[in-house]
C-alpha cells in the first residue's frame, strides 16, 4: 500500500513539472515573438506614406495624411524604444491612414478631371452654337 502511494505522488509531481516546463517554454516563445522589430511592416508603411504623398495626399486629403505621418513618427519612436508591439500597431494604423489618403486624393483628382471635362464639353457646345448663329 505504501508503494502505491509513492507511485501516485511521483506521477503527480512529474505531471506538475511537465506543465510548469510547458508554461515556461510557452512564455519564452511568446516573448521571443514580441522581441522582433516589425521591419517588414515599417517598410510597407513607409511605402504607403510615400505613395500617398505622390498621389497628392497632402493637398487633397490633408487630415488623413497628417494622421498617417504622425502615427508613422510615433512608430519610429516606439521602434527606437524597443516597444515593438506598439510600433507594429502604430505602423499598421499609419499604413491604413496613408492608403485612405491616397484613395481620397485619387478620387478628388478624378472628380476634378470630370469637372474639367464637363466644363470643356460645355464650352465646345457654346462655341458650336455661336458658329451656327
VENZIKA-V372311 format. One record per residue. N is the residue number from 0. SS is DSSP state (@ for helix, = for strand, . for the rest). PSI is psi in radians with two decimals (* if undefined). Layout:
# VENZIKA-V372311
((N,SS,PSI) (N,SS,PSI))
This chain:
# VENZIKA-V372311
((0,.,-0.66) (1,@,-0.64) (2,@,-0.72) (3,@,-0.69) (4,@,-0.73) (5,@,-0.68) (6,@,-0.75) (7,@,-0.76) (8,@,-0.71) (9,@,-0.75) (10,@,-0.60) (11,@,-0.73) (12,@,-0.73) (13,@,-0.73) (14,@,-0.70) (15,@,-0.70) (16,@,-0.68) (17,@,-0.76) (18,@,-0.70) (19,@,-0.74) (20,@,-0.69) (21,@,-0.76) (22,@,-0.76) (23,@,-0.74) (24,@,-0.74) (25,@,-0.70) (26,@,-0.75) (27,@,-0.70) (28,@,-0.81) (29,@,-0.70) (30,@,-0.63) (31,@,-0.68) (32,@,-0.66) (33,@,-0.27) (34,.,0.07) (35,.,2.32) (36,.,2.46) (37,.,1.08) (38,@,-0.63) (39,@,-0.81) (40,@,-0.68) (41,@,-0.77) (42,@,-0.71) (43,@,-0.75) (44,@,-0.76) (45,@,-0.72) (46,@,-0.76) (47,@,-0.71) (48,@,-0.76) (49,@,-0.72) (50,@,-0.71) (51,@,-0.70) (52,@,-0.79) (53,@,-0.58) (54,.,-0.13) (55,.,0.37) (56,@,-0.64) (57,@,-0.49) (58,@,-0.79) (59,@,-0.28) (60,.,1.02) (61,@,-0.71) (62,@,-0.83) (63,@,-0.67) (64,@,-0.76) (65,@,-0.72) (66,@,-0.79) (67,@,-0.80) (68,@,-0.69) (69,@,-0.79) (70,@,-0.61) (71,@,-0.70) (72,@,-0.71) (73,@,-0.65) (74,@,-0.69) (75,@,-0.75) (76,@,-0.77) (77,@,-0.68) (78,@,-0.79) (79,@,-0.66) (80,.,0.08) (81,.,0.52) (82,.,1.31) (83,@,-0.63) (84,@,-0.77) (85,@,-0.72) (86,@,-0.74) (87,@,-0.80) (88,@,-0.81) (89,@,-0.69) (90,@,-0.70) (91,@,-0.77) (92,@,-0.72) (93,@,-0.68) (94,@,-0.82) (95,@,-0.65) (96,@,-0.71) (97,@,-0.70) (98,@,-0.67) (99,@,-0.76) (100,@,-0.74) (101,@,-0.82) (102,@,-0.70) (103,@,-0.73) (104,@,-0.74) (105,@,-0.72) (106,@,-0.73) (107,@,-0.71) (108,@,-0.74) (109,@,-0.70) (110,@,-0.72) (111,@,-0.70) (112,@,-0.74) (113,@,-0.80) (114,@,-0.78) (115,@,-0.70) (116,@,-0.76) (117,@,-0.69) (118,@,-0.69) (119,@,-0.72) (120,@,-0.74) (121,@,-0.74) (122,@,-0.69) (123,@,-0.71) (124,@,-0.80) (125,@,-0.72) (126,@,-0.73) (127,@,-0.57) (128,@,-0.57) (129,@,-0.70) (130,@,-0.47) (131,@,-0.60) (132,.,*))
